[in-house]
C-alpha cells in the first residue's frame, strides 16, 4: 500500500489517494474507489471494508479523497 499520494493541488488543499496493490497475482485492472457522502461528509480512510473484496480478488485499488462542499462548493469538488 502507498498511502496519501498527492494527485491534485488546489490552493492549500491537496487531493490524496491510497494505492493498494495485492501481493502475488495482482491483476492489471485498477478499481478507482471514491467514497460516498454526497459531497458533504466522508473520508477515504473510513471505506476499506467497501472495497476490500476487490483486493481479495487480486484487483489493484486506488482509494480517492475529494474536496467536500464546505471546502469547495459545487461544482468545485468535481
Order of alpha helices (4+ residues) and beta strands (2+ residues): beta-beta-beta-alpha-beta
